[in-house]
């Protein structure tokens, strides 16, 4: 675990994504987590899939609190920006 967390290479990002995916409901809560899922991460931007356009619109207003919860859980400012989408492609 220490190797992955402290790596300067892409393995660290992969490990953070793994933790994020497996603890998603715990991080964002049941209400948001049951309607969303993290689908990709690229250079500080986390892409989150919403189940509908209505949920996506609501989530836009919650982007900063979601980002703060994620970074607090991971213990670093890993997510710089959150983007929402309806499909699971990056």
PyMOL Python script that loads the backbone (N, CA, C, O; Angstrom):
from pymol import cmd

cmd.read_pdbstr("""\
ATOM      1  N   UNK A   1       0.827  -1.193   0.000  1.00  0.00           N
ATOM      2  CA  UNK A   1       0.000   0.000   0.000  1.00  0.00           C
ATOM      3  C   UNK A   1       0.871   1.256   0.000  1.00  0.00           C
ATOM      4  O   UNK A   1       0.601   2.190  -0.756  1.00  0.00           O
ATOM      5  N   UNK A   2       1.893   1.294   0.821  1.00  0.00           N
ATOM      6  CA  UNK A   2       2.786   2.443   0.871  1.00  0.00           C
ATOM      7  C   UNK A   2       3.443   2.722  -0.465  1.00  0.00           C
ATOM      8  O   UNK A   2       3.607   3.879  -0.852  1.00  0.00           O
ATOM      9  N   UNK A   3       3.820   1.672  -1.170  1.00  0.00           N
ATOM     10  CA  UNK A   3       4.432   1.821  -2.485  1.00  0.00           C
ATOM     11  C   UNK A   3       3.471   2.522  -3.447  1.00  0.00           C
ATOM     12  O   UNK A   3       3.867   3.429  -4.178  1.00  0.00           O
ATOM     13  N   UNK A   4       2.215   2.099  -3.441  1.00  0.00           N
ATOM     14  CA  UNK A   4       1.230   2.701  -4.337  1.00  0.00           C
ATOM     15  C   UNK A   4       0.916   4.134  -3.940  1.00  0.00           C
ATOM     16  O   UNK A   4       0.806   4.999  -4.809  1.00  0.00           O
ATOM     17  N   UNK A   5       0.772   4.402  -2.660  1.00  0.00           N
ATOM     18  CA  UNK A   5       0.406   5.730  -2.196  1.00  0.00           C
ATOM     19  C   UNK A   5       1.509   6.752  -2.433  1.00  0.00           C
ATOM     20  O   UNK A   5       1.221   7.914  -2.717  1.00  0.00           O
ATOM     21  N   UNK A   6       2.758   6.339  -2.321  1.00  0.00           N
ATOM     22  CA  UNK A   6       3.869   7.274  -2.424  1.00  0.00           C
ATOM     23  C   UNK A   6       4.522   7.297  -3.803  1.00  0.00           C
ATOM     24  O   UNK A   6       5.499   8.015  -4.019  1.00  0.00           O
ATOM     25  N   UNK A   7       3.998   6.530  -4.714  1.00  0.00           N
ATOM     26  CA  UNK A   7       4.596   6.446  -6.045  1.00  0.00           C
ATOM     27  C   UNK A   7       4.440   7.760  -6.799  1.00  0.00           C
ATOM     28  O   UNK A   7       3.406   8.421  -6.705  1.00  0.00           O
ATOM     29  N   UNK A   8       5.466   8.129  -7.541  1.00  0.00           N
ATOM     30  CA  UNK A   8       5.414   9.312  -8.395  1.00  0.00           C
ATOM     31  C   UNK A   8       4.891   8.928  -9.782  1.00  0.00           C
ATOM     32  O   UNK A   8       4.769   9.783 -10.659  1.00  0.00           O
ATOM     33  N   UNK A   9       4.589   7.670  -9.976  1.00  0.00           N
ATOM     34  CA  UNK A   9       4.145   7.180 -11.262  1.00  0.00           C
ATOM     35  C   UNK A   9       2.631   6.994 -11.250  1.00  0.00           C
ATOM     36  O   UNK A   9       1.973   7.292 -10.253  1.00  0.00           O
ATOM     37  N   UNK A  10       2.088   6.509 -12.338  1.00  0.00           N
ATOM     38  CA  UNK A  10       0.659   6.315 -12.493  1.00  0.00           C
ATOM     39  C   UNK A  10       0.039   5.301 -11.560  1.00  0.00           C
ATOM     40  O   UNK A  10      -1.180   5.275 -11.393  1.00  0.00           O
ATOM     41  N   UNK A  11       0.869   4.455 -10.943  1.00  0.00           N
ATOM     42  CA  UNK A  11       0.316   3.455 -10.027  1.00  0.00           C
ATOM     43  C   UNK A  11      -0.398   4.122  -8.871  1.00  0.00           C
ATOM     44  O   UNK A  11      -1.394   3.592  -8.379  1.00  0.00           O
ATOM     45  N   UNK A  12       0.080   5.264  -8.426  1.00  0.00           N
ATOM     46  CA  UNK A  12      -0.546   5.968  -7.325  1.00  0.00           C
ATOM     47  C   UNK A  12      -1.958   6.406  -7.701  1.00  0.00           C
ATOM     48  O   UNK A  12      -2.884   6.261  -6.902  1.00  0.00           O
ATOM     49  N   UNK A  13      -2.132   6.939  -8.907  1.00  0.00           N
ATOM     50  CA  UNK A  13      -3.461   7.326  -9.367  1.00  0.00           C
ATOM     51  C   UNK A  13      -4.388   6.124  -9.450  1.00  0.00           C
ATOM     52  O   UNK A  13      -5.559   6.205  -9.080  1.00  0.00           O
ATOM     53  N   UNK A  14      -3.865   5.025  -9.931  1.00  0.00           N
ATOM     54  CA  UNK A  14      -4.675   3.804 -10.032  1.00  0.00           C
ATOM     55  C   UNK A  14      -5.120   3.332  -8.659  1.00  0.00           C
ATOM     56  O   UNK A  14      -6.260   2.897  -8.492  1.00  0.00           O
ATOM     57  N   UNK A  15      -4.242   3.413  -7.684  1.00  0.00           N
ATOM     58  CA  UNK A  15      -4.589   2.992  -6.330  1.00  0.00           C
ATOM     59  C   UNK A  15      -5.637   3.923  -5.727  1.00  0.00           C
ATOM     60  O   UNK A  15      -6.561   3.464  -5.055  1.00  0.00           O
ATOM     61  N   UNK A  16      -5.499   5.229  -5.964  1.00  0.00           N
ATOM     62  CA  UNK A  16      -6.487   6.182  -5.460  1.00  0.00           C
ATOM     63  C   UNK A  16      -7.851   5.916  -6.099  1.00  0.00           C
ATOM     64  O   UNK A  16      -8.873   5.953  -5.414  1.00  0.00           O
ATOM     65  N   UNK A  17      -7.871   5.653  -7.382  1.00  0.00           N
ATOM     66  CA  UNK A  17      -9.138   5.332  -8.064  1.00  0.00           C
ATOM     67  C   UNK A  17      -9.757   4.067  -7.496  1.00  0.00           C
ATOM     68  O   UNK A  17     -10.972   3.996  -7.316  1.00  0.00           O
ATOM     69  N   UNK A  18      -8.932   3.070  -7.212  1.00  0.00           N
ATOM     70  CA  UNK A  18      -9.418   1.828  -6.614  1.00  0.00           C
ATOM     71  C   UNK A  18     -10.095   2.111  -5.269  1.00  0.00           C
ATOM     72  O   UNK A  18     -11.205   1.643  -5.014  1.00  0.00           O
ATOM     73  N   UNK A  19      -9.416   2.879  -4.416  1.00  0.00           N
ATOM     74  CA  UNK A  19      -9.986   3.210  -3.103  1.00  0.00           C
ATOM     75  C   UNK A  19     -11.275   3.997  -3.260  1.00  0.00           C
ATOM     76  O   UNK A  19     -12.256   3.742  -2.561  1.00  0.00           O
ATOM     77  N   UNK A  20     -11.273   4.941  -4.168  1.00  0.00           N
ATOM     78  CA  UNK A  20     -12.438   5.781  -4.394  1.00  0.00           C
ATOM     79  C   UNK A  20     -13.635   4.954  -4.858  1.00  0.00           C
ATOM     80  O   UNK A  20     -14.746   5.127  -4.356  1.00  0.00           O
ATOM     81  N   UNK A  21     -13.413   4.071  -5.800  1.00  0.00           N
ATOM     82  CA  UNK A  21     -14.492   3.241  -6.335  1.00  0.00           C
ATOM     83  C   UNK A  21     -15.083   2.331  -5.264  1.00  0.00           C
ATOM     84  O   UNK A  21     -16.302   2.181  -5.177  1.00  0.00           O
ATOM     85  N   UNK A  22     -14.230   1.731  -4.458  1.00  0.00           N
ATOM     86  CA  UNK A  22     -14.709   0.772  -3.465  1.00  0.00           C
ATOM     87  C   UNK A  22     -15.312   1.421  -2.225  1.00  0.00           C
ATOM     88  O   UNK A  22     -16.030   0.759  -1.476  1.00  0.00           O
ATOM     89  N   UNK A  23     -15.043   2.668  -2.001  1.00  0.00           N
ATOM     90  CA  UNK A  23     -15.594   3.363  -0.830  1.00  0.00           C
ATOM     91  C   UNK A  23     -16.541   4.497  -1.229  1.00  0.00           C
ATOM     92  O   UNK A  23     -16.830   5.379  -0.419  1.00  0.00           O
ATOM     93  N   UNK A  24     -17.021   4.476  -2.469  1.00  0.00           N
ATOM     94  CA  UNK A  24     -17.819   5.567  -3.013  1.00  0.00           C
ATOM     95  C   UNK A  24     -19.024   5.927  -2.133  1.00  0.00           C
ATOM     96  O   UNK A  24     -19.217   7.097  -1.803  1.00  0.00           O
ATOM     97  N   UNK A  25     -19.822   4.944  -1.758  1.00  0.00           N
ATOM     98  CA  UNK A  25     -21.000   5.218  -0.925  1.00  0.00           C
ATOM     99  C   UNK A  25     -20.613   5.826   0.415  1.00  0.00           C
ATOM    100  O   UNK A  25     -21.298   6.717   0.918  1.00  0.00           O
ATOM    101  N   UNK A  26     -19.530   5.353   0.987  1.00  0.00           N
ATOM    102  CA  UNK A  26     -19.050   5.885   2.261  1.00  0.00           C
ATOM    103  C   UNK A  26     -18.583   7.343   2.109  1.00  0.00           C
ATOM    104  O   UNK A  26     -18.801   8.161   3.003  1.00  0.00           O
ATOM    105  N   UNK A  27     -17.958   7.657   1.007  1.00  0.00           N
ATOM    106  CA  UNK A  27     -17.405   8.989   0.795  1.00  0.00           C
ATOM    107  C   UNK A  27     -18.494  10.021   0.527  1.00  0.00           C
ATOM    108  O   UNK A  27     -18.549  11.054   1.194  1.00  0.00           O
ATOM    109  N   UNK A  28     -19.356   9.748  -0.441  1.00  0.00           N
ATOM    110  CA  UNK A  28     -20.351  10.754  -0.850  1.00  0.00           C
ATOM    111  C   UNK A  28     -21.709  10.566  -0.198  1.00  0.00           C
ATOM    112  O   UNK A  28     -22.576  11.431  -0.315  1.00  0.00           O
ATOM    113  N   UNK A  29     -21.902   9.463   0.477  1.00  0.00           N
ATOM    114  CA  UNK A  29     -23.186   9.206   1.118  1.00  0.00           C
ATOM    115  C   UNK A  29     -24.105   8.377   0.237  1.00  0.00           C
ATOM    116  O   UNK A  29     -23.950   8.328  -0.983  1.00  0.00           O
ATOM    117  N   UNK A  30     -25.056   7.736   0.875  1.00  0.00           N
ATOM    118  CA  UNK A  30     -25.974   6.815   0.196  1.00  0.00           C
ATOM    119  C   UNK A  30     -26.820   7.522  -0.868  1.00  0.00           C
ATOM    120  O   UNK A  30     -27.019   6.991  -1.960  1.00  0.00           O
ATOM    121  N   UNK A  31     -27.312   8.711  -0.550  1.00  0.00           N
ATOM    122  CA  UNK A  31     -28.221   9.407  -1.472  1.00  0.00           C
ATOM    123  C   UNK A  31     -27.530   9.735  -2.798  1.00  0.00           C
ATOM    124  O   UNK A  31     -28.070   9.439  -3.864  1.00  0.00           O
ATOM    125  N   UNK A  32     -26.358  10.335  -2.741  1.00  0.00           N
ATOM    126  CA  UNK A  32     -25.627  10.672  -3.966  1.00  0.00           C
ATOM    127  C   UNK A  32     -24.999   9.421  -4.569  1.00  0.00           C
ATOM    128  O   UNK A  32     -25.058   9.215  -5.781  1.00  0.00           O
ATOM    129  N   UNK A  33     -24.408   8.598  -3.735  1.00  0.00           N
ATOM    130  CA  UNK A  33     -23.697   7.413  -4.208  1.00  0.00           C
ATOM    131  C   UNK A  33     -24.558   6.399  -4.929  1.00  0.00           C
ATOM    132  O   UNK A  33     -24.069   5.674  -5.795  1.00  0.00           O
ATOM    133  N   UNK A  34     -25.825   6.337  -4.586  1.00  0.00           N
ATOM    134  CA  UNK A  34     -26.697   5.367  -5.242  1.00  0.00           C
ATOM    135  C   UNK A  34     -27.134   5.835  -6.636  1.00  0.00           C
ATOM    136  O   UNK A  34     -27.718   5.057  -7.390  1.00  0.00           O
ATOM    137  N   UNK A  35     -26.860   7.080  -6.979  1.00  0.00           N
ATOM    138  CA  UNK A  35     -27.240   7.620  -8.284  1.00  0.00           C
ATOM    139  C   UNK A  35     -26.034   8.012  -9.140  1.00  0.00           C
ATOM    140  O   UNK A  35     -26.196   8.548 -10.236  1.00  0.00           O
ATOM    141  N   UNK A  36     -24.829   7.746  -8.638  1.00  0.00           N
ATOM    142  CA  UNK A  36     -23.605   8.139  -9.332  1.00  0.00           C
ATOM    143  C   UNK A  36     -22.532   7.073  -9.181  1.00  0.00           C
ATOM    144  O   UNK A  36     -22.650   6.159  -8.364  1.00  0.00           O
ATOM    145  N   UNK A  37     -21.479   7.209  -9.991  1.00  0.00           N
ATOM    146  CA  UNK A  37     -20.275   6.393  -9.808  1.00  0.00           C
ATOM    147  C   UNK A  37     -19.108   7.097 -10.478  1.00  0.00           C
ATOM    148  O   UNK A  37     -19.274   7.725 -11.524  1.00  0.00           O
ATOM    149  N   UNK A  38     -17.929   6.994  -9.879  1.00  0.00           N
ATOM    150  CA  UNK A  38     -16.747   7.564 -10.529  1.00  0.00           C
ATOM    151  C   UNK A  38     -16.363   6.674 -11.706  1.00  0.00           C
ATOM    152  O   UNK A  38     -16.297   5.452 -11.568  1.00  0.00           O
ATOM    153  N   UNK A  39     -16.109   7.287 -12.864  1.00  0.00           N
ATOM    154  CA  UNK A  39     -15.817   6.465 -14.038  1.00  0.00           C
ATOM    155  C   UNK A  39     -14.417   6.675 -14.611  1.00  0.00           C
ATOM    156  O   UNK A  39     -13.882   5.775 -15.257  1.00  0.00           O
ATOM    157  N   UNK A  40     -13.819   7.835 -14.389  1.00  0.00           N
ATOM    158  CA  UNK A  40     -12.450   8.015 -14.865  1.00  0.00           C
ATOM    159  C   UNK A  40     -11.803   9.216 -14.181  1.00  0.00           C
ATOM    160  O   UNK A  40     -12.465  10.044 -13.556  1.00  0.00           O
ATOM    161  N   UNK A  41     -10.491   9.272 -14.327  1.00  0.00           N
ATOM    162  CA  UNK A  41      -9.696  10.335 -13.715  1.00  0.00           C
ATOM    163  C   UNK A  41      -8.561  10.661 -14.669  1.00  0.00           C
ATOM    164  O   UNK A  41      -7.887   9.763 -15.174  1.00  0.00           O
ATOM    165  N   UNK A  42      -8.349  11.961 -14.916  1.00  0.00           N
ATOM    166  CA  UNK A  42      -7.262  12.358 -15.791  1.00  0.00           C
ATOM    167  C   UNK A  42      -6.735  13.713 -15.354  1.00  0.00           C
ATOM    168  O   UNK A  42      -7.463  14.706 -15.365  1.00  0.00           O
ATOM    169  N   UNK A  43      -5.462  13.748 -14.968  1.00  0.00           N
ATOM    170  CA  UNK A  43      -4.760  14.979 -14.603  1.00  0.00           C
ATOM    171  C   UNK A  43      -5.556  15.879 -13.653  1.00  0.00           C
ATOM    172  O   UNK A  43      -5.729  17.070 -13.910  1.00  0.00           O
ATOM    173  N   UNK A  44      -6.030  15.300 -12.567  1.00  0.00           N
ATOM    174  CA  UNK A  44      -6.709  16.075 -11.547  1.00  0.00           C
ATOM    175  C   UNK A  44      -8.203  16.220 -11.720  1.00  0.00           C
ATOM    176  O   UNK A  44      -8.878  16.761 -10.844  1.00  0.00           O
ATOM    177  N   UNK A  45      -8.735  15.746 -12.838  1.00  0.00           N
ATOM    178  CA  UNK A  45     -10.175  15.830 -13.071  1.00  0.00           C
ATOM    179  C   UNK A  45     -10.813  14.467 -12.880  1.00  0.00           C
ATOM    180  O   UNK A  45     -10.422  13.489 -13.518  1.00  0.00           O
ATOM    181  N   UNK A  46     -11.801  14.413 -11.992  1.00  0.00           N
ATOM    182  CA  UNK A  46     -12.552  13.189 -11.750  1.00  0.00           C
ATOM    183  C   UNK A  46     -13.864  13.286 -12.517  1.00  0.00           C
ATOM    184  O   UNK A  46     -14.602  14.262 -12.386  1.00  0.00           O
ATOM    185  N   UNK A  47     -14.144  12.265 -13.317  1.00  0.00           N
ATOM    186  CA  UNK A  47     -15.387  12.199 -14.077  1.00  0.00           C
ATOM    187  C   UNK A  47     -16.349  11.270 -13.341  1.00  0.00           C
ATOM    188  O   UNK A  47     -16.017  10.128 -13.020  1.00  0.00           O
ATOM    189  N   UNK A  48     -17.537  11.784 -13.086  1.00  0.00           N
ATOM    190  CA  UNK A  48     -18.551  11.047 -12.343  1.00  0.00           C
ATOM    191  C   UNK A  48     -19.774  10.864 -13.232  1.00  0.00           C
ATOM    192  O   UNK A  48     -20.298  11.823 -13.797  1.00  0.00           O
ATOM    193  N   UNK A  49     -20.216   9.621 -13.345  1.00  0.00           N
ATOM    194  CA  UNK A  49     -21.401   9.318 -14.132  1.00  0.00           C
ATOM    195  C   UNK A  49     -22.637   9.490 -13.267  1.00  0.00           C
ATOM    196  O   UNK A  49     -22.700   8.976 -12.151  1.00  0.00           O
ATOM    197  N   UNK A  50     -23.618  10.214 -13.784  1.00  0.00           N
ATOM    198  CA  UNK A  50     -24.910  10.384 -13.120  1.00  0.00           C
ATOM    199  C   UNK A  50     -25.935   9.520 -13.833  1.00  0.00           C
ATOM    200  O   UNK A  50     -25.821   9.286 -15.036  1.00  0.00           O
ATOM    201  N   UNK A  51     -26.941   9.042 -13.097  1.00  0.00           N
ATOM    202  CA  UNK A  51     -27.906   8.130 -13.707  1.00  0.00           C
ATOM    203  C   UNK A  51     -28.917   8.828 -14.610  1.00  0.00           C
ATOM    204  O   UNK A  51     -29.567   8.165 -15.418  1.00  0.00           O
ATOM    205  N   UNK A  52     -29.066  10.137 -14.499  1.00  0.00           N
ATOM    206  CA  UNK A  52     -30.024  10.861 -15.330  1.00  0.00           C
ATOM    207  C   UNK A  52     -29.585  12.313 -15.469  1.00  0.00           C
ATOM    208  O   UNK A  52     -28.728  12.796 -14.729  1.00  0.00           O
ATOM    209  N   UNK A  53     -30.190  12.996 -16.430  1.00  0.00           N
ATOM    210  CA  UNK A  53     -29.867  14.406 -16.623  1.00  0.00           C
ATOM    211  C   UNK A  53     -30.336  15.239 -15.433  1.00  0.00           C
ATOM    212  O   UNK A  53     -29.711  16.246 -15.100  1.00  0.00           O
ATOM    213  N   UNK A  54     -31.419  14.833 -14.793  1.00  0.00           N
ATOM    214  CA  UNK A  54     -31.892  15.548 -13.599  1.00  0.00           C
ATOM    215  C   UNK A  54     -30.861  15.455 -12.478  1.00  0.00           C
ATOM    216  O   UNK A  54     -30.574  16.451 -11.813  1.00  0.00           O
ATOM    217  N   UNK A  55     -30.303  14.260 -12.267  1.00  0.00           N
ATOM    218  CA  UNK A  55     -29.261  14.097 -11.251  1.00  0.00           C
ATOM    219  C   UNK A  55     -28.004  14.869 -11.633  1.00  0.00           C
ATOM    220  O   UNK A  55     -27.354  15.463 -10.772  1.00  0.00           O
ATOM    221  N   UNK A  56     -27.663  14.864 -12.900  1.00  0.00           N
ATOM    222  CA  UNK A  56     -26.479  15.576 -13.339  1.00  0.00           C
ATOM    223  C   UNK A  56     -26.624  17.070 -13.048  1.00  0.00           C
ATOM    224  O   UNK A  56     -25.674  17.707 -12.593  1.00  0.00           O
ATOM    225  N   UNK A  57     -27.789  17.625 -13.303  1.00  0.00           N
ATOM    226  CA  UNK A  57     -28.031  19.040 -13.032  1.00  0.00           C
ATOM    227  C   UNK A  57     -27.895  19.334 -11.538  1.00  0.00           C
ATOM    228  O   UNK A  57     -27.289  20.338 -11.166  1.00  0.00           O
ATOM    229  N   UNK A  58     -28.438  18.493 -10.692  1.00  0.00           N
ATOM    230  CA  UNK A  58     -28.328  18.676  -9.245  1.00  0.00           C
ATOM    231  C   UNK A  58     -26.881  18.607  -8.776  1.00  0.00           C
ATOM    232  O   UNK A  58     -26.454  19.379  -7.916  1.00  0.00           O
ATOM    233  N   UNK A  59     -26.141  17.681  -9.347  1.00  0.00           N
ATOM    234  CA  UNK A  59     -24.757  17.461  -8.933  1.00  0.00           C
ATOM    235  C   UNK A  59     -23.847  18.639  -9.250  1.00  0.00           C
ATOM    236  O   UNK A  59     -22.860  18.867  -8.550  1.00  0.00           O
ATOM    237  N   UNK A  60     -24.166  19.376 -10.283  1.00  0.00           N
ATOM    238  CA  UNK A  60     -23.353  20.541 -10.643  1.00  0.00           C
ATOM    239  C   UNK A  60     -23.252  21.491  -9.444  1.00  0.00           C
ATOM    240  O   UNK A  60     -22.200  22.086  -9.210  1.00  0.00           O
ATOM    241  N   UNK A  61     -24.332  21.629  -8.696  1.00  0.00           N
ATOM    242  CA  UNK A  61     -24.337  22.515  -7.536  1.00  0.00           C
ATOM    243  C   UNK A  61     -23.622  21.910  -6.329  1.00  0.00           C
ATOM    244  O   UNK A  61     -23.313  22.619  -5.371  1.00  0.00           O
ATOM    245  N   UNK A  62     -23.364  20.620  -6.371  1.00  0.00           N
ATOM    246  CA  UNK A  62     -22.702  19.933  -5.263  1.00  0.00           C
ATOM    247  C   UNK A  62     -21.253  19.574  -5.578  1.00  0.00           C
ATOM    248  O   UNK A  62     -20.627  18.841  -4.812  1.00  0.00           O
ATOM    249  N   UNK A  63     -20.711  20.067  -6.677  1.00  0.00           N
ATOM    250  CA  UNK A  63     -19.363  19.680  -7.122  1.00  0.00           C
ATOM    251  C   UNK A  63     -18.298  19.984  -6.076  1.00  0.00           C
ATOM    252  O   UNK A  63     -17.465  19.126  -5.783  1.00  0.00           O
ATOM    253  N   UNK A  64     -18.306  21.184  -5.509  1.00  0.00           N
ATOM    254  CA  UNK A  64     -17.272  21.534  -4.528  1.00  0.00           C
ATOM    255  C   UNK A  64     -17.356  20.691  -3.256  1.00  0.00           C
ATOM    256  O   UNK A  64     -16.327  20.189  -2.802  1.00  0.00           O
ATOM    257  N   UNK A  65     -18.546  20.515  -2.661  1.00  0.00           N
ATOM    258  CA  UNK A  65     -18.609  19.641  -1.481  1.00  0.00           C
ATOM    259  C   UNK A  65     -18.198  18.191  -1.774  1.00  0.00           C
ATOM    260  O   UNK A  65     -17.575  17.541  -0.934  1.00  0.00           O
ATOM    261  N   UNK A  66     -18.543  17.690  -2.951  1.00  0.00           N
ATOM    262  CA  UNK A  66     -18.151  16.332  -3.327  1.00  0.00           C
ATOM    263  C   UNK A  66     -16.631  16.249  -3.447  1.00  0.00           C
ATOM    264  O   UNK A  66     -16.014  15.312  -2.941  1.00  0.00           O
ATOM    265  N   UNK A  67     -16.038  17.225  -4.111  1.00  0.00           N
ATOM    266  CA  UNK A  67     -14.576  17.271  -4.268  1.00  0.00           C
ATOM    267  C   UNK A  67     -13.898  17.318  -2.899  1.00  0.00           C
ATOM    268  O   UNK A  67     -12.912  16.615  -2.676  1.00  0.00           O
ATOM    269  N   UNK A  68     -14.408  18.128  -1.993  1.00  0.00           N
ATOM    270  CA  UNK A  68     -13.823  18.238  -0.658  1.00  0.00           C
ATOM    271  C   UNK A  68     -13.920  16.922   0.106  1.00  0.00           C
ATOM    272  O   UNK A  68     -12.967  16.527   0.777  1.00  0.00           O
ATOM    273  N   UNK A  69     -15.057  16.241   0.014  1.00  0.00           N
ATOM    274  CA  UNK A  69     -15.217  14.948   0.693  1.00  0.00           C
ATOM    275  C   UNK A  69     -14.232  13.915   0.156  1.00  0.00           C
ATOM    276  O   UNK A  69     -13.632  13.159   0.921  1.00  0.00           O
ATOM    277  N   UNK A  70     -14.072  13.890  -1.154  1.00  0.00           N
ATOM    278  CA  UNK A  70     -13.147  12.936  -1.774  1.00  0.00           C
ATOM    279  C   UNK A  70     -11.717  13.206  -1.322  1.00  0.00           C
ATOM    280  O   UNK A  70     -11.012  12.293  -0.890  1.00  0.00           O
ATOM    281  N   UNK A  71     -11.294  14.457  -1.423  1.00  0.00           N
ATOM    282  CA  UNK A  71      -9.922  14.802  -1.034  1.00  0.00           C
ATOM    283  C   UNK A  71      -9.679  14.566   0.451  1.00  0.00           C
ATOM    284  O   UNK A  71      -8.590  14.146   0.844  1.00  0.00           O
ATOM    285  N   UNK A  72     -10.679  14.831   1.271  1.00  0.00           N
ATOM    286  CA  UNK A  72     -10.550  14.578   2.710  1.00  0.00           C
ATOM    287  C   UNK A  72     -10.384  13.079   2.963  1.00  0.00           C
ATOM    288  O   UNK A  72      -9.552  12.670   3.773  1.00  0.00           O
ATOM    289  N   UNK A  73     -11.167  12.273   2.276  1.00  0.00           N
ATOM    290  CA  UNK A  73     -11.074  10.826   2.431  1.00  0.00           C
ATOM    291  C   UNK A  73      -9.699  10.313   1.994  1.00  0.00           C
ATOM    292  O   UNK A  73      -9.111   9.461   2.660  1.00  0.00           O
ATOM    293  N   UNK A  74      -9.193  10.830   0.883  1.00  0.00           N
ATOM    294  CA  UNK A  74      -7.910  10.369   0.347  1.00  0.00           C
ATOM    295  C   UNK A  74      -6.714  10.988   1.058  1.00  0.00           C
ATOM    296  O   UNK A  74      -5.592  10.498   0.924  1.00  0.00           O
ATOM    297  N   UNK A  75      -6.942  12.055   1.809  1.00  0.00           N
ATOM    298  CA  UNK A  75      -5.862  12.675   2.568  1.00  0.00           C
ATOM    299  C   UNK A  75      -4.931  13.554   1.761  1.00  0.00           C
ATOM    300  O   UNK A  75      -3.810  13.831   2.188  1.00  0.00           O
ATOM    301  N   UNK A  76      -5.382  13.994   0.604  1.00  0.00           N
ATOM    302  CA  UNK A  76      -4.583  14.877  -0.244  1.00  0.00           C
ATOM    303  C   UNK A  76      -5.507  15.553  -1.251  1.00  0.00           C
ATOM    304  O   UNK A  76      -6.647  15.131  -1.446  1.00  0.00           O
ATOM    305  N   UNK A  77      -5.002  16.604  -1.885  1.00  0.00           N
ATOM    306  CA  UNK A  77      -5.794  17.279  -2.908  1.00  0.00           C
ATOM    307  C   UNK A  77      -5.573  16.575  -4.242  1.00  0.00           C
ATOM    308  O   UNK A  77      -4.885  17.086  -5.126  1.00  0.00           O
ATOM    309  N   UNK A  78      -6.160  15.415  -4.367  1.00  0.00           N
ATOM    310  CA  UNK A  78      -6.013  14.566  -5.544  1.00  0.00           C
ATOM    311  C   UNK A  78      -6.957  15.023  -6.654  1.00  0.00           C
ATOM    312  O   UNK A  78      -6.592  15.014  -7.830  1.00  0.00           O
ATOM    313  N   UNK A  79      -8.166  15.419  -6.279  1.00  0.00           N
ATOM    314  CA  UNK A  79      -9.156  15.891  -7.244  1.00  0.00           C
ATOM    315  C   UNK A  79      -9.124  17.414  -7.267  1.00  0.00           C
ATOM    316  O   UNK A  79      -9.366  18.070  -6.254  1.00  0.00           O
ATOM    317  N   UNK A  80      -8.829  17.953  -8.419  1.00  0.00           N
ATOM    318  CA  UNK A  80      -8.804  19.409  -8.594  1.00  0.00           C
ATOM    319  C   UNK A  80     -10.127  19.904  -9.167  1.00  0.00           C
ATOM    320  O   UNK A  80     -10.544  21.035  -8.918  1.00  0.00           O
ATOM    321  N   UNK A  81     -10.777  19.040  -9.937  1.00  0.00           N
ATOM    322  CA  UNK A  81     -12.013  19.403 -10.617  1.00  0.00           C
ATOM    323  C   UNK A  81     -12.884  18.161 -10.754  1.00  0.00           C
ATOM    324  O   UNK A  81     -12.381  17.049 -10.918  1.00  0.00           O
ATOM    325  N   UNK A  82     -14.204  18.366 -10.683  1.00  0.00           N
ATOM    326  CA  UNK A  82     -15.164  17.283 -10.858  1.00  0.00           C
ATOM    327  C   UNK A  82     -16.015  17.608 -12.080  1.00  0.00           C
ATOM    328  O   UNK A  82     -16.500  18.729 -12.237  1.00  0.00           O
ATOM    329  N   UNK A  83     -16.185  16.617 -12.933  1.00  0.00           N
ATOM    330  CA  UNK A  83     -17.045  16.762 -14.107  1.00  0.00           C
ATOM    331  C   UNK A  83     -18.085  15.639 -14.077  1.00  0.00           C
ATOM    332  O   UNK A  83     -17.794  14.508 -13.688  1.00  0.00           O
ATOM    333  N   UNK A  84     -19.281  15.980 -14.492  1.00  0.00           N
ATOM    334  CA  UNK A  84     -20.374  14.998 -14.501  1.00  0.00           C
ATOM    335  C   UNK A  84     -20.770  14.671 -15.924  1.00  0.00           C
ATOM    336  O   UNK A  84     -20.704  15.514 -16.818  1.00  0.00           O
ATOM    337  N   UNK A  85     -21.188  13.415 -16.119  1.00  0.00           N
ATOM    338  CA  UNK A  85     -21.567  12.935 -17.435  1.00  0.00           C
ATOM    339  C   UNK A  85     -22.649  11.877 -17.314  1.00  0.00           C
ATOM    340  O   UNK A  85     -22.885  11.333 -16.235  1.00  0.00           O
ATOM    341  N   UNK A  86     -23.303  11.593 -18.428  1.00  0.00           N
ATOM    342  CA  UNK A  86     -24.374  10.592 -18.419  1.00  0.00           C
ATOM    343  C   UNK A  86     -23.910   9.213 -18.846  1.00  0.00           C
ATOM    344  O   UNK A  86     -24.580   8.226 -18.539  1.00  0.00           O
ATOM    345  N   UNK A  87     -22.797   9.108 -19.538  1.00  0.00           N
ATOM    346  CA  UNK A  87     -22.291   7.785 -19.919  1.00  0.00           C
ATOM    347  C   UNK A  87     -20.991   7.509 -19.194  1.00  0.00           C
ATOM    348  O   UNK A  87     -20.477   8.379 -18.491  1.00  0.00           O
ATOM    349  N   UNK A  88     -20.453   6.318 -19.354  1.00  0.00           N
ATOM    350  CA  UNK A  88     -19.253   5.953 -18.598  1.00  0.00           C
ATOM    351  C   UNK A  88     -17.976   6.095 -19.406  1.00  0.00           C
ATOM    352  O   UNK A  88     -16.939   5.566 -19.006  1.00  0.00           O
ATOM    353  N   UNK A  89     -18.020   6.793 -20.527  1.00  0.00           N
ATOM    354  CA  UNK A  89     -16.807   7.038 -21.314  1.00  0.00           C
ATOM    355  C   UNK A  89     -16.142   8.326 -20.866  1.00  0.00           C
ATOM    356  O   UNK A  89     -16.824   9.287 -20.510  1.00  0.00           O
ATOM    357  N   UNK A  90     -14.814   8.353 -20.881  1.00  0.00           N
ATOM    358  CA  UNK A  90     -14.056   9.552 -20.453  1.00  0.00           C
ATOM    359  C   UNK A  90     -14.106  10.635 -21.506  1.00  0.00           C
ATOM    360  O   UNK A  90     -13.528  11.705 -21.318  1.00  0.00           O
TER     361      UNK A  90
END
""", "prot")
cmd.dss("prot")
cmd.show_as("cartoon", "prot")
cmd.util.cbc("prot")
cmd.orient("prot")
